[in-house]
Amino acid sequence: MTKRLLRAGLTALALAALMAPAAPRLARADAQQQANFAVWHMMAACAQLAAKQYPDHTPEGNAKREASRQECLRRNHLPVTPLSVAH
């Protein structure tokens, strides 16, 4: 039993030693992910605001909603991407 605990402890220590150099890269990935999530959240907020302003689904309403969404993206310095049109 003692040998098993010692072996488990040494394995955990070895894994920790191997993962230590990777820690800064993991932290950077988390910060990058958080920045991306913030951008995606703001893009979704722009889409929701535009849908609230122009709720009708007529061709004119769709065009106004899309223009409003893109203007919100520009105001917030976000990437402006056109919505794909299904044919």
Buried (B, 14 or more C-beta within 10 A) or exposed (E): EEEEEEEEEEEEEEEEEEEEEEEEEEEEEEEEEEEEEEBEEBBEEBBEBBBEEBEEEEEEBBEBBBEBBBEBBEEEEBEEEEEEEEE
